[in-house]
Amino acid sequence: MNSRNLCGLDLVILLVDNNYEKLDLYEMNTAKRCSFNSK
């Protein structure tokens, strides 16, 4: 998967997919990816 522009996209997909249970864990992973991509 291309983890370049998935920062906001992943969260949107999760919300649309109604995976609120995995949102916390996924949000942490996404935040880490966004941080690495920002630097």
CHARMM-style PDB file with segment names, atoms N, HN, CA, C and O in Angstrom:
ATOM      1  N   MET     1       0.840  -1.215   0.000  1.00  0.00      PROA
ATOM      2  CA  MET     1       0.000   0.000   0.000  1.00  0.00      PROA
ATOM      3  C   MET     1       0.868   1.256   0.000  1.00  0.00      PROA
ATOM      4  O   MET     1       1.955   1.272   0.578  1.00  0.00      PROA
ATOM      5  N   ASN     2       0.390   2.275  -0.636  1.00  0.00      PROA
ATOM      6  HN  ASN     2      -0.493   2.262  -1.105  1.00  0.00      PROA
ATOM      7  CA  ASN     2       1.113   3.538  -0.665  1.00  0.00      PROA
ATOM      8  C   ASN     2       0.770   4.348   0.576  1.00  0.00      PROA
ATOM      9  O   ASN     2      -0.309   4.935   0.663  1.00  0.00      PROA
ATOM     10  N   SER     3       1.687   4.379   1.532  1.00  0.00      PROA
ATOM     11  HN  SER     3       2.563   3.903   1.461  1.00  0.00      PROA
ATOM     12  CA  SER     3       1.425   5.058   2.808  1.00  0.00      PROA
ATOM     13  C   SER     3       1.873   6.508   2.767  1.00  0.00      PROA
ATOM     14  O   SER     3       2.346   7.044   3.770  1.00  0.00      PROA
ATOM     15  N   ARG     4       1.727   7.144   1.613  1.00  0.00      PROA
ATOM     16  HN  ARG     4       1.343   6.709   0.799  1.00  0.00      PROA
ATOM     17  CA  ARG     4       2.129   8.540   1.502  1.00  0.00      PROA
ATOM     18  C   ARG     4       0.958   9.464   1.835  1.00  0.00      PROA
ATOM     19  O   ARG     4       1.064  10.326   2.708  1.00  0.00      PROA
ATOM     20  N   ASN     5      -0.135   9.277   1.145  1.00  0.00      PROA
ATOM     21  HN  ASN     5      -0.221   8.577   0.436  1.00  0.00      PROA
ATOM     22  CA  ASN     5      -1.286  10.158   1.346  1.00  0.00      PROA
ATOM     23  C   ASN     5      -2.405   9.454   2.106  1.00  0.00      PROA
ATOM     24  O   ASN     5      -3.582   9.751   1.903  1.00  0.00      PROA
ATOM     25  N   LEU     6      -2.036   8.521   2.980  1.00  0.00      PROA
ATOM     26  HN  LEU     6      -1.079   8.279   3.145  1.00  0.00      PROA
ATOM     27  CA  LEU     6      -3.054   7.766   3.710  1.00  0.00      PROA
ATOM     28  C   LEU     6      -3.312   8.350   5.090  1.00  0.00      PROA
ATOM     29  O   LEU     6      -4.064   7.773   5.876  1.00  0.00      PROA
ATOM     30  N   CYS     7      -2.695   9.489   5.393  1.00  0.00      PROA
ATOM     31  HN  CYS     7      -2.085   9.957   4.755  1.00  0.00      PROA
ATOM     32  CA  CYS     7      -2.862  10.086   6.719  1.00  0.00      PROA
ATOM     33  C   CYS     7      -4.335  10.356   7.000  1.00  0.00      PROA
ATOM     34  O   CYS     7      -4.895   9.804   7.947  1.00  0.00      PROA
ATOM     35  N   GLY     8      -4.960  11.190   6.195  1.00  0.00      PROA
ATOM     36  HN  GLY     8      -4.504  11.639   5.426  1.00  0.00      PROA
ATOM     37  CA  GLY     8      -6.362  11.518   6.417  1.00  0.00      PROA
ATOM     38  C   GLY     8      -7.287  10.505   5.774  1.00  0.00      PROA
ATOM     39  O   GLY     8      -8.379  10.238   6.276  1.00  0.00      PROA
ATOM     40  N   LEU     9      -6.844   9.942   4.657  1.00  0.00      PROA
ATOM     41  HN  LEU     9      -5.957  10.158   4.249  1.00  0.00      PROA
ATOM     42  CA  LEU     9      -7.683   8.991   3.926  1.00  0.00      PROA
ATOM     43  C   LEU     9      -8.042   7.785   4.771  1.00  0.00      PROA
ATOM     44  O   LEU     9      -9.195   7.353   4.784  1.00  0.00      PROA
ATOM     45  N   ASP    10      -7.051   7.231   5.487  1.00  0.00      PROA
ATOM     46  HN  ASP    10      -6.114   7.582   5.477  1.00  0.00      PROA
ATOM     47  CA  ASP    10      -7.303   6.041   6.301  1.00  0.00      PROA
ATOM     48  C   ASP    10      -8.382   6.305   7.340  1.00  0.00      PROA
ATOM     49  O   ASP    10      -9.271   5.479   7.542  1.00  0.00      PROA
ATOM     50  N   LEU    11      -8.303   7.463   8.002  1.00  0.00      PROA
ATOM     51  HN  LEU    11      -7.581   8.135   7.837  1.00  0.00      PROA
ATOM     52  CA  LEU    11      -9.294   7.779   9.029  1.00  0.00      PROA
ATOM     53  C   LEU    11     -10.672   7.909   8.408  1.00  0.00      PROA
ATOM     54  O   LEU    11     -11.661   7.454   8.983  1.00  0.00      PROA
ATOM     55  N   VAL    12     -10.745   8.526   7.240  1.00  0.00      PROA
ATOM     56  HN  VAL    12      -9.942   8.896   6.772  1.00  0.00      PROA
ATOM     57  CA  VAL    12     -12.033   8.681   6.556  1.00  0.00      PROA
ATOM     58  C   VAL    12     -12.600   7.315   6.205  1.00  0.00      PROA
ATOM     59  O   VAL    12     -13.786   7.051   6.406  1.00  0.00      PROA
ATOM     60  N   ILE    13     -11.741   6.452   5.680  1.00  0.00      PROA
ATOM     61  HN  ILE    13     -10.778   6.666   5.517  1.00  0.00      PROA
ATOM     62  CA  ILE    13     -12.183   5.102   5.308  1.00  0.00      PROA
ATOM     63  C   ILE    13     -12.669   4.354   6.537  1.00  0.00      PROA
ATOM     64  O   ILE    13     -13.675   3.647   6.482  1.00  0.00      PROA
ATOM     65  N   LEU    14     -11.951   4.511   7.654  1.00  0.00      PROA
ATOM     66  HN  LEU    14     -11.134   5.086   7.699  1.00  0.00      PROA
ATOM     67  CA  LEU    14     -12.348   3.831   8.888  1.00  0.00      PROA
ATOM     68  C   LEU    14     -13.712   4.327   9.346  1.00  0.00      PROA
ATOM     69  O   LEU    14     -14.566   3.536   9.746  1.00  0.00      PROA
ATOM     70  N   LEU    15     -13.913   5.640   9.285  1.00  0.00      PROA
ATOM     71  HN  LEU    15     -13.219   6.283   8.960  1.00  0.00      PROA
ATOM     72  CA  LEU    15     -15.190   6.202   9.719  1.00  0.00      PROA
ATOM     73  C   LEU    15     -16.317   5.707   8.822  1.00  0.00      PROA
ATOM     74  O   LEU    15     -17.395   5.356   9.299  1.00  0.00      PROA
ATOM     75  N   VAL    16     -16.057   5.684   7.527  1.00  0.00      PROA
ATOM     76  HN  VAL    16     -15.180   5.970   7.139  1.00  0.00      PROA
ATOM     77  CA  VAL    16     -17.074   5.216   6.578  1.00  0.00      PROA
ATOM     78  C   VAL    16     -17.342   3.736   6.794  1.00  0.00      PROA
ATOM     79  O   VAL    16     -18.467   3.265   6.623  1.00  0.00      PROA
ATOM     80  N   ASP    17     -16.291   3.003   7.173  1.00  0.00      PROA
ATOM     81  HN  ASP    17     -15.377   3.386   7.311  1.00  0.00      PROA
ATOM     82  CA  ASP    17     -16.416   1.562   7.362  1.00  0.00      PROA
ATOM     83  C   ASP    17     -16.963   1.227   8.741  1.00  0.00      PROA
ATOM     84  O   ASP    17     -17.210   0.062   9.051  1.00  0.00      PROA
ATOM     85  N   ASN    18     -17.153   2.261   9.576  1.00  0.00      PROA
ATOM     86  HN  ASN    18     -16.952   3.207   9.324  1.00  0.00      PROA
ATOM     87  CA  ASN    18     -17.722   2.069  10.914  1.00  0.00      PROA
ATOM     88  C   ASN    18     -16.866   1.163  11.790  1.00  0.00      PROA
ATOM     89  O   ASN    18     -17.388   0.377  12.580  1.00  0.00      PROA
ATOM     90  N   ASN    19     -15.551   1.279  11.646  1.00  0.00      PROA
ATOM     91  HN  ASN    19     -15.126   1.918  11.005  1.00  0.00      PROA
ATOM     92  CA  ASN    19     -14.650   0.487  12.489  1.00  0.00      PROA
ATOM     93  C   ASN    19     -14.177   1.340  13.662  1.00  0.00      PROA
ATOM     94  O   ASN    19     -12.983   1.594  13.820  1.00  0.00      PROA
ATOM     95  N   TYR    20     -15.127   1.776  14.475  1.00  0.00      PROA
ATOM     96  HN  TYR    20     -16.097   1.570  14.346  1.00  0.00      PROA
ATOM     97  CA  TYR    20     -14.791   2.662  15.589  1.00  0.00      PROA
ATOM     98  C   TYR    20     -13.928   1.953  16.623  1.00  0.00      PROA
ATOM     99  O   TYR    20     -13.149   2.594  17.328  1.00  0.00      PROA
ATOM    100  N   GLU    21     -14.063   0.634  16.717  1.00  0.00      PROA
ATOM    101  HN  GLU    21     -14.696   0.113  16.144  1.00  0.00      PROA
ATOM    102  CA  GLU    21     -13.286  -0.108  17.706  1.00  0.00      PROA
ATOM    103  C   GLU    21     -11.794  -0.058  17.390  1.00  0.00      PROA
ATOM    104  O   GLU    21     -10.959   0.042  18.289  1.00  0.00      PROA
ATOM    105  N   LYS    22     -11.473  -0.129  16.100  1.00  0.00      PROA
ATOM    106  HN  LYS    22     -12.151  -0.210  15.370  1.00  0.00      PROA
ATOM    107  CA  LYS    22     -10.070  -0.128  15.692  1.00  0.00      PROA
ATOM    108  C   LYS    22      -9.554   1.287  15.464  1.00  0.00      PROA
ATOM    109  O   LYS    22      -8.376   1.474  15.160  1.00  0.00      PROA
ATOM    110  N   LEU    23     -10.416   2.277  15.608  1.00  0.00      PROA
ATOM    111  HN  LEU    23     -11.373   2.125  15.856  1.00  0.00      PROA
ATOM    112  CA  LEU    23     -10.041   3.652  15.304  1.00  0.00      PROA
ATOM    113  C   LEU    23      -8.886   4.118  16.180  1.00  0.00      PROA
ATOM    114  O   LEU    23      -7.936   4.724  15.686  1.00  0.00      PROA
ATOM    115  N   ASP    24      -8.964   3.835  17.490  1.00  0.00      PROA
ATOM    116  HN  ASP    24      -9.736   3.342  17.892  1.00  0.00      PROA
ATOM    117  CA  ASP    24      -7.916   4.279  18.408  1.00  0.00      PROA
ATOM    118  C   ASP    24      -6.558   3.711  18.008  1.00  0.00      PROA
ATOM    119  O   ASP    24      -5.582   4.447  17.863  1.00  0.00      PROA
ATOM    120  N   LEU    25      -6.511   2.396  17.833  1.00  0.00      PROA
ATOM    121  HN  LEU    25      -7.304   1.798  17.951  1.00  0.00      PROA
ATOM    122  CA  LEU    25      -5.247   1.746  17.486  1.00  0.00      PROA
ATOM    123  C   LEU    25      -4.772   2.209  16.113  1.00  0.00      PROA
ATOM    124  O   LEU    25      -3.589   2.483  15.913  1.00  0.00      PROA
ATOM    125  N   TYR    26      -5.696   2.291  15.184  1.00  0.00      PROA
ATOM    126  HN  TYR    26      -6.657   2.068  15.346  1.00  0.00      PROA
ATOM    127  CA  TYR    26      -5.349   2.695  13.822  1.00  0.00      PROA
ATOM    128  C   TYR    26      -4.897   4.146  13.793  1.00  0.00      PROA
ATOM    129  O   TYR    26      -3.987   4.514  13.050  1.00  0.00      PROA
ATOM    130  N   GLU    27      -5.553   4.971  14.623  1.00  0.00      PROA
ATOM    131  HN  GLU    27      -6.292   4.671  15.227  1.00  0.00      PROA
ATOM    132  CA  GLU    27      -5.212   6.390  14.666  1.00  0.00      PROA
ATOM    133  C   GLU    27      -3.774   6.574  15.125  1.00  0.00      PROA
ATOM    134  O   GLU    27      -3.059   7.439  14.620  1.00  0.00      PROA
ATOM    135  N   MET    28      -3.353   5.753  16.089  1.00  0.00      PROA
ATOM    136  HN  MET    28      -3.935   5.050  16.499  1.00  0.00      PROA
ATOM    137  CA  MET    28      -1.984   5.825  16.583  1.00  0.00      PROA
ATOM    138  C   MET    28      -1.000   5.486  15.471  1.00  0.00      PROA
ATOM    139  O   MET    28      -0.008   6.188  15.277  1.00  0.00      PROA
ATOM    140  N   ASN    29      -1.277   4.412  14.743  1.00  0.00      PROA
ATOM    141  HN  ASN    29      -2.083   3.842  14.901  1.00  0.00      PROA
ATOM    142  CA  ASN    29      -0.401   4.001  13.642  1.00  0.00      PROA
ATOM    143  C   ASN    29      -0.381   5.057  12.545  1.00  0.00      PROA
ATOM    144  O   ASN    29       0.669   5.346  11.970  1.00  0.00      PROA
ATOM    145  N   THR    30      -1.536   5.625  12.261  1.00  0.00      PROA
ATOM    146  HN  THR    30      -2.389   5.390  12.728  1.00  0.00      PROA
ATOM    147  CA  THR    30      -1.629   6.646  11.220  1.00  0.00      PROA
ATOM    148  C   THR    30      -0.872   7.894  11.639  1.00  0.00      PROA
ATOM    149  O   THR    30      -0.188   8.514  10.824  1.00  0.00      PROA
ATOM    150  N   ALA    31      -0.994   8.265  12.907  1.00  0.00      PROA
ATOM    151  HN  ALA    31      -1.549   7.762  13.569  1.00  0.00      PROA
ATOM    152  CA  ALA    31      -0.302   9.447  13.420  1.00  0.00      PROA
ATOM    153  C   ALA    31       1.211   9.255  13.310  1.00  0.00      PROA
ATOM    154  O   ALA    31       1.938  10.187  12.965  1.00  0.00      PROA
ATOM    155  N   LYS    32       1.675   8.047  13.605  1.00  0.00      PROA
ATOM    156  HN  LYS    32       1.085   7.290  13.886  1.00  0.00      PROA
ATOM    157  CA  LYS    32       3.109   7.767  13.491  1.00  0.00      PROA
ATOM    158  C   LYS    32       3.553   7.915  12.043  1.00  0.00      PROA
ATOM    159  O   LYS    32       4.601   8.497  11.762  1.00  0.00      PROA
ATOM    160  N   ARG    33       2.751   7.386  11.130  1.00  0.00      PROA
ATOM    161  HN  ARG    33       1.900   6.914  11.359  1.00  0.00      PROA
ATOM    162  CA  ARG    33       3.094   7.483   9.710  1.00  0.00      PROA
ATOM    163  C   ARG    33       3.118   8.936   9.260  1.00  0.00      PROA
ATOM    164  O   ARG    33       4.009   9.347   8.516  1.00  0.00      PROA
ATOM    165  N   CYS    34       2.137   9.713   9.711  1.00  0.00      PROA
ATOM    166  HN  CYS    34       1.413   9.379  10.315  1.00  0.00      PROA
ATOM    167  CA  CYS    34       2.070  11.127   9.334  1.00  0.00      PROA
ATOM    168  C   CYS    34       3.289  11.860   9.869  1.00  0.00      PROA
ATOM    169  O   CYS    34       3.856  12.713   9.187  1.00  0.00      PROA
ATOM    170  N   SER    35       3.694  11.526  11.094  1.00  0.00      PROA
ATOM    171  HN  SER    35       3.234  10.832  11.649  1.00  0.00      PROA
ATOM    172  CA  SER    35       4.850  12.179  11.703  1.00  0.00      PROA
ATOM    173  C   SER    35       6.109  11.871  10.903  1.00  0.00      PROA
ATOM    174  O   SER    35       6.916  12.760  10.631  1.00  0.00      PROA
ATOM    175  N   PHE    36       6.271  10.599  10.528  1.00  0.00      PROA
ATOM    176  HN  PHE    36       5.616   9.877  10.750  1.00  0.00      PROA
ATOM    177  CA  PHE    36       7.455  10.210   9.766  1.00  0.00      PROA
ATOM    178  C   PHE    36       7.453  10.878   8.395  1.00  0.00      PROA
ATOM    179  O   PHE    36       8.502  11.294   7.903  1.00  0.00      PROA
ATOM    180  N   ASN    37       6.293  10.978   7.788  1.00  0.00      PROA
ATOM    181  HN  ASN    37       5.442  10.640   8.188  1.00  0.00      PROA
ATOM    182  CA  ASN    37       6.197  11.583   6.460  1.00  0.00      PROA
ATOM    183  C   ASN    37       6.438  13.082   6.520  1.00  0.00      PROA
ATOM    184  O   ASN    37       6.926  13.675   5.558  1.00  0.00      PROA
ATOM    185  N   SER    38       6.096  13.700   7.653  1.00  0.00      PROA
ATOM    186  HN  SER    38       5.700  13.219   8.435  1.00  0.00      PROA
ATOM    187  CA  SER    38       6.250  15.147   7.792  1.00  0.00      PROA
ATOM    188  C   SER    38       7.724  15.521   7.914  1.00  0.00      PROA
ATOM    189  O   SER    38       8.152  16.566   7.424  1.00  0.00      PROA
ATOM    190  N   LYS    39       8.495  14.656   8.573  1.00  0.00      PROA
ATOM    191  HN  LYS    39       8.148  13.807   8.972  1.00  0.00      PROA
ATOM    192  CA  LYS    39       9.915  14.970   8.792  1.00  0.00      PROA
ATOM    193  C   LYS    39      10.730  14.681   7.531  1.00  0.00      PROA
ATOM    194  OT1 LYS    39      11.944  14.883   7.520  1.00  0.00      PROA
TER     195      LYS     39
END
